[in-house]
Every structure is written in structure tokens, then in C-alpha cells.
Amino acid sequence: NIATIYDDKGYEAAKAAAEQVIVDGYGYQIAPVLFKPTLTTGEQTFRTTREGALSYFVGGNPTYPNDGGFALKGWRKCEIKNAAVFLNGNTGTTVGNVIITDKNGNVTTVDKTWTFLKDADGKVRIMAHHSSLPYLPDSPSQITEAEVLAAQEGWGEALVNIATTFDNKGLPAAKTLAGEIIDAAYGYQFGPVLFKPTLANGEQTFRTTREGALAYFVGDDASYPSDTGFALKGWREVEIENSAVRIEGNTAQTMGWVIMTDKSGNVTKVDKTWTFVKDTEGVVRIVSHHSSLPYAPAPASA
């Protein structure tokens, strides 16, 4: 009713209707009501006063600046599905779902607990009202920041391992190790990987195949004659400085610097963007990898 009055007659009429609903339906005239609305946070989470309840339902109160008016959101249908009802003397408590549908057909489900009191005049009033959005556990494929950072660290360690294997055991051993690392860390088994290496150019700039990635890291492939093996350059330390990490579902993107130090103490710094996907087996894999040397503006002319 509050929502339709708001749409048909405006805010003031809706506020008056909400005031009457609170007076008739809640027990603020008896005692503080234990009201925890769905969309409240911080110091104003709990609305034990009539003023706080009214503000939650219709907003318009500068004391509660975050209230947008929950009852004004175009609701047209409300269905209640109790999981249980407990009666004790003049009180009753219910727990279950409330499913509300707005005028555009959007449905919102909330978990709801009410406690009702039948007062001395025989009027049933709400004395406790706890509402929350249903808990949504992380899906098994949800990726975490810790997993992303571990994958980045693993990439750096792998680069060093390939370099030291090359120095100690030669190219065949380093190439075998690089192939194993690509299979474990990248997602070529699922499709093309969006890999733009630092030092690739021309028609072979983008390495969307496992073959192209392996050639970039260790060379030794006549199909990629310009590749000398980036991972064979004596790397001994890799440091990653993220500018930002963005996570959504089973996908994460990172952007920042990768700082690599070789066995002679020379340092190379590259700009790096990765996209990681956590696959159905829980393995975090690189599906996009863009690396470039930092932009160096031309010196200003005298």
C-alpha cells in the first residue's frame, strides 16, 4: 500500500500512510521495538525508535542520510512463507522468507523473523523484526585475493627456476621445465590465451598458442626466429608490485609492475596486466597476460 500510494499520490501521502502502518502494526508505544531492517548498516543498523523505523520505510530524514525509503521501491506483491511459528502465551514468533515483487517484475527474497505481542486491547503488534538478505556462500570456483597473489608469486618463482635450470642443466632441461610450467600456470588447454609478451613484435607479437608461449620463454623454435628465450636471461629474483586487483566470481585481474633482477644484478621493470581464472578443479590459471616496457617520453628539446 505504501508503495502504490507513493506512485499515485506522492511522497507526503506515502509518509502519512507509513506513519499509520507503524502506529497500527508495531509496538513502539509499548517499548522499544527490536527492528533490524534489511538494508541498514553501521551505527544505524538497529531501529528501536518509531522515528528510525519511519525513516527506513520512506526516507526523507537527514538524521538517517543513507535511508532511501525501502517501502517506496514500487512493490506490488508480497508473499510470506513461514518455516515455523512458535506461540507462547500472548506472544508469537515466526521465521521464514518474505518474497516481494516490484512493478517491473523484479523479485527480492529476504529472511525474516518477527515476534508479535497481543496487547491488553487485543491488538497484535510487532515487537521484534529482523530482516536480512539470504546468505550466499562462495561458489567452489570463487577466486580469492590470496590465491591470485600466490599465482603471481608462483609465476615469478617459475621464471627464476627456468633460468637457473638453464644455467645448471642446459636448454633441454629448461625447455622441459618451461613446458610443464606453461601447462600448470596458463590456460592453453581451454583455448587461446591472450598473451602479449614484453619483447615480441610484428606478426608474432601475440602468443595465443602454447607453442608461441614456449618459444618466447625458451626460444629453440624455428617458427619463431626472433625468440631468444626470455626466461633464459639469468633471472634470480622477481618482485611484483600490484597497482590494483579486481576480483569477480572465478576471475581476477591484476595490474602493476614486475621487477626482475638477473645474476649480474641488472634490474628490468615491466608493466604487467594478468587475468586469472579459477577452473572447475580449483586451479588458478593465466588466461590473459600483457607485458610491456614502461613508456619513456622523449627528452624535451632545448
N, C-alpha and C positions, 0 to 999 in steps of 0.2 A: 504493500500500500504506500509506504513512504516513497519508494522509487517511482511509482506511477504518478503520485501527487506532484513530485518534483518535476517530472517530464511535462505534466499537464498544466500545473498551476504555479510552478516556480519554487524558488528556494524558501521563502518565508512560510509558505503553506506547508512545505515538507518539514521544515523545522518545527512548526506547531504540531504537526501530526506525530513527529518523533517524540516530542515532549510528552504528548498524551500517552503514547505507547509505553514510554519509560514509567510514567506515573502509574499506569494500569498494570503493566506487566512485571515490573521489578519491585524490589522491596527496599529502596533507598530510604523511604520514610520510616522503616523499622530499624535498620542498621546498615553499616557499610556492606555493599554487595561485592562478592569476590568475583569480579569480572576481569577476565583476561581475554581481550579481543584477538582476532586472528592476526591483524597487521600492525600491531603496536610493538615498539622496541624501546630499549634503554630505560631511562628513568620514568617514562610514561607508559610502560608496558601494562601496568595494572590500573584499572579504572574503578576505584572503590567509591567514587562520588558520582552523584547524578550529573554534575557538570562534565566530568570526564567521559561518561557514557554518551551523553548527548553530542559532545564534540566528535567522538568516534563515529557515530552514526551519520552526522550531517556536516561535520567540519565547521568552518566559519568562526573558530575561536582562536585568537592569537596566542592564548596560553598553551595551546596544543598545535604548534605550527605544522606538524607532519600529518595531521588528520585531513584526508581528502574527502571524507564522507562515504563510509562503506555502504550506507543504505541508499546512496544516490546513484549507484552504478547500473541503473537500468534493469534491475531484477524483475523477472516476470513469473517465475515459478520457483517453488521451494518444496523439496521432498525430504522427509526425515525418515531415516532407517535406524531404529534403535537396536543396539547389540544386547542391551539388558536394561531393566528397570528395577530399582531397589526401593521398596516402600518401608518406612518406619514411622509409625505414628502419623504426625501431621507433616512429615517431610517425604519427598520422593526424589531420587537421583536417577538420571538417565545417562547412558553413554552410547554413542553411535556416530553415524555420519549425517551431515546435512548437505544436500545436493541442491545448489541454486543455479538457475539458468537465466541469463540476461536476454535482453530484447533482440540480440544478434545471434542467439542460439549457443553462445559460449557457456560452458558448464564449469562450475567450480565446486569441488568437494572439500569439505573440512571435517576434521574430527572434533566432536562436540561432547562436552559433559555439562549437564545442568543439574542444579539442586533446586527443587521447588519447595516452598513452605506454604501451607494453608493457614492463613492468619485468623485472628479472632472473629473476623467478619465473614469467614468462609471463602475469602479471595485467595486464589493460588498465585503466588508471586515467585519470581526467580530471585534466589539469594546467592547462588554461585553459578558462574557461566565461564567455562574455559573452552576456547576455540583455537585450533591450530591447523595449519596445512599438514596433510599426511606426510609422514616420514618417507623419504625416497633414498634408499640405500644406494651407495655407489654400485654401478654395474661392474661385473667382473673385469670388464675391459677399461674401466676408468683409469686414466693415467694420472700419476701424481708428480708433483714437482721433484720430489726426491728421486723418483725413477728417471726423470729427464736429466737431472744433474749427474746421476750415476752413468747414464748412457753417454753423456758428454765426456765425463772422466774416462770412461772405457775407450772412447774414440781416441783420446789423447794418449792413453797408455798403449793402445794398439799401434799408433803411429811410431812411438818410441820402440816398441817391440820389433816391428818390421825393420826399422833402421839398425838396431843392434844385431838382429839376426843376420841381416845382410853383411854387416861388418865382421861378424864372427863365423858365419857358416856359408856365406856366399849367396848368389842370386837365386838358385833353385829353391833353397830353403826359405828365403824371404818371399819368393813368389807363392810358394805353397801356403805359407802363413797368411799372406795378404788375401788369397782366395778364401781361406777359412774365415777371416775377419769380415770380408765383404758379405759372405753368406750369413754370418751371425748378426751383423750390425745393420745391414741395409735390407731393403725390401724388394730386391730384384726378382725374387721368386713369386711375387704377387703382381708384378707389372713394371712398367718403366719407372725408374727413379729420376726425379728432377735434379740431376747433379750437374752443377756448373763449377768445375774446379778453378783454382786460382790461376794456373798457368796454361790453361787450354785456350786455343784461339781458332779462328777461321771456321771451316766446315766441321771441325771436331771440337768446338767449344763445349758442347753439351753432351754429357755421357749418360745417356738414358738406359744403357745396357750394362750388364755385369762385365762383359768383355772390355768395354770402354773404360769402366772404373778401374779394373785391374791394370790395364795398360797405363793409366795415369799414375797409379801408385807405384808400380814397379817397372814400367817400360817393357822391353823384350817382346814387342808385338809389331810385326812389320806393317800391320794395318794402321798403326798409329806411329808414324816415323818420327814425330816431334816429341814423343814422350820419352823422358829420360829417367822417370821414376821419382816422383815427388817424395815418396816415403823412404827413399834410399839416401837421403841427404844428411845422414848423421845426426838425426834428431835425438836429443837426450832429455828434454823437458818440454811439457805442454801445459800452459796455463789458460784457463777460459774465464773471461770476464763478461758475463751477460749484461746487456743493457735492459732487457725485458724478457719475460717468459709468459707466454699466453697458453692457457690450457682450456680445452673444451672437449668433454667426453673422453674419447680414447686418443685424442690428437693434441699435440703440444707443439708450439713454435717458439724458437729462441732466436735472439738477435744479439750480437755483441762482438767482442774481439777474441781471437785465438792467438796467443803469443807463444811462439815456438823457439827453442834455443838448441843450437846444434853443438856437437862435441868440441868445437873450437870457441864456443861462447858467443857466436853470432846469433842475433835475435831477429826473427821475422814476425811481423804482426799483420794479421789479415782480418778483414771484416767478414763476419760469418752469420748466415741465417740457416737454421736447420728446421725441418718439420719432422717430428717423431710420431709414429703410430704404435699403439699397443695392440698387438694382434690377438686373435682368438685364443692363442695358447699363452698369453700373458707376456710375450716377448716384445720389448720396445725396439722398434726398427726405424732407421732413417729412410724417409720417402722423398725428401727434398733437401738439397744441400747446395747452397750458393755461397761461394767464397771469392773474395776479390781483394786486391791490394788497396790500401787506403788511398783515397783521392789526394793527389798532390797538386795544388794550384800552381800555375806558372808564376815565377817571381814578377813582382811589379816592375814595370820599366822605369828607368831612371828619369 
